[in-house]
Amino acid sequence: MEENQAQTTEELQKQLDEETKLKEEYLNDLKRVQAEFQNYQKRIKQENIEFMKYAKQELILELLDILDNFEIAVKNKKNSEEFSKGVDMIIKQLKETLEKEGVKQIKEQYFNPEKHEVISTEEGEENKIIEEFQKGYMLNGRVIRASKVKVGKGGKNESKSD
């Protein structure tokens, strides 16, 4: 009888060990799934923030084209002073609106491949922007349109300062 009782105790201990092991596996699985879900929630929240930050990009690109046209009109003004004043006011208003939306003009003196597109080069101080053909803009720190520029390629006009 002691033999049967010992065997039953061993079987029960073995069964208890298996159940404990299974419980630990389930608990580890639950913890892993909870951690994955929390990471998923954080990722979705961050993606939503990024989406909202750049959702206006297409509209802003259209407004930038309008702004370019108005600036060209002002450069070529020949007729009425009233017309020029009106156009100047519109340009100012558009710029203010864009700034409120997080748009900033790229204003740098030296070529940066992340912010500029080289249209042409000429002799001059290396990588110095000589002329800007089209202004570039950033939206909340991200380039949405690179500046189109003429850049110095070095040469006889290059100034060296020590």
C-alpha positions in Angstrom: 0.0 0.0 0.0 2.9 2.4 0.7 4.1 1.6 -2.7 0.8 2.6 -4.3 0.7 5.7 -2.1 4.3 6.6 -3.1 3.4 6.0 -6.8 0.3 8.2 -6.5 2.3 10.9 -4.7 4.9 10.8 -7.5 2.2 11.0 -10.2 0.5 13.8 -8.4 3.8 15.7 -8.0 4.6 15.1 -11.7 1.1 16.3 -12.7 1.5 19.3 -10.4 4.9 20.1 -12.0 3.4 19.8 -15.5 0.5 22.1 -14.5 2.9 24.6 -13.0 5.1 24.6 -16.1 2.0 25.1 -18.3 0.8 28.0 -16.0 4.3 29.6 -16.3 4.1 29.3 -20.1 0.6 30.9 -20.2 1.7 33.6 -17.8 4.8 34.4 -20.0 2.6 34.4 -23.1 0.2 36.8 -21.5 3.0 39.1 -20.4 4.5 39.0 -24.0 1.1 39.8 -25.5 0.5 42.6 -23.1 4.0 44.1 -23.9 3.3 43.8 -27.6 0.0 45.5 -27.3 1.5 48.4 -25.3 4.2 48.8 -28.0 1.4 48.7 -30.7 -0.5 51.4 -28.9 2.6 53.6 -28.6 3.5 53.0 -32.3 -0.1 53.9 -33.4 -0.1 57.0 -31.3 3.2 58.1 -32.8 2.0 57.3 -36.3 -1.1 59.4 -35.7 1.0 62.3 -34.4 3.2 62.1 -37.5 0.1 61.8 -39.8 -1.5 64.9 -38.3 1.8 66.8 -38.5 2.1 66.3 -42.3 -1.5 65.9 -43.3 -1.6 69.4 -44.8 1.4 68.9 -47.0 -0.5 68.8 -50.3 -2.4 71.9 -49.5 0.7 73.7 -48.6 2.5 72.7 -51.8 -0.4 74.2 -53.7 -0.2 77.4 -51.7 3.5 77.6 -52.4 2.9 77.6 -56.1 0.4 80.5 -55.7 3.0 82.4 -53.5 5.6 81.9 -56.3 3.3 83.4 -58.9 2.5 86.4 -56.8 6.2 87.0 -56.1 6.9 86.9 -59.9 4.1 89.4 -60.5 5.6 91.8 -58.0 9.0 91.4 -59.6 7.4 92.3 -63.0 5.2 95.1 -61.8 5.0 98.0 -64.3 1.6 99.4 -64.0 -0.5 100.4 -61.1 0.9 101.1 -57.6 -2.4 99.9 -56.2 -2.0 96.5 -57.8 1.4 96.1 -56.4 0.2 97.0 -52.9 -2.6 94.5 -53.2 -0.3 91.8 -54.4 2.2 92.6 -51.6 -0.5 92.3 -49.0 -1.6 88.9 -50.4 2.0 87.6 -50.3 2.4 88.8 -46.7 -0.9 87.1 -45.8 0.0 83.9 -47.5 3.4 83.8 -45.8 1.8 84.4 -42.4 -0.7 81.6 -43.0 2.0 79.2 -44.0 4.1 80.1 -41.0 1.2 79.5 -38.7 0.9 76.0 -40.2 4.5 75.2 -39.5 6.0 76.1 -42.9 9.4 77.8 -42.9 11.5 79.0 -45.9 14.9 77.3 -46.3 17.4 80.1 -45.8 21.0 78.9 -46.0 24.1 80.3 -47.6 25.8 76.9 -48.2 24.6 73.9 -50.2 23.0 71.1 -48.1 21.9 68.1 -50.3 19.0 67.4 -47.9 17.6 70.9 -48.5 18.8 72.0 -51.9 18.7 70.9 -55.5 21.5 72.1 -57.7 20.3 73.4 -61.0 23.7 74.8 -62.1 27.2 75.6 -60.9 29.7 78.3 -61.6 33.2 79.2 -60.4 33.0 80.7 -56.9 33.3 79.7 -53.3 32.8 76.0 -53.1 29.3 74.9 -52.1 28.2 78.6 -51.5 24.8 79.3 -52.9 25.2 81.9 -55.6 21.6 82.2 -56.7 18.2 80.7 -55.7 15.9 79.9 -58.6 13.1 78.6 -56.5 12.7 78.9 -52.8 12.6 75.7 -50.7 10.3 75.1 -47.7 10.1 72.9 -44.6 7.0 71.8 -42.8 7.6 71.1 -39.1 11.3 70.5 -39.7 10.9 68.2 -42.7 11.8 69.4 -46.2 8.7 69.4 -48.4 10.3 71.2 -51.3 14.0 71.6 -51.9 15.4 75.0 -52.9 16.6 75.1 -56.5 19.9 76.8 -56.5 23.1 77.7 -58.4 26.2 76.7 -56.4 29.8 77.7 -56.4 32.1 74.8 -57.6 35.4 76.3 -56.5 37.9 77.9 -58.7 39.5 81.3 -59.3 36.8 83.4 -57.5 36.9 81.2 -54.4 37.6 83.2 -51.2 39.8 81.5 -48.6 39.6 82.7 -45.1 41.9 81.4 -42.3 
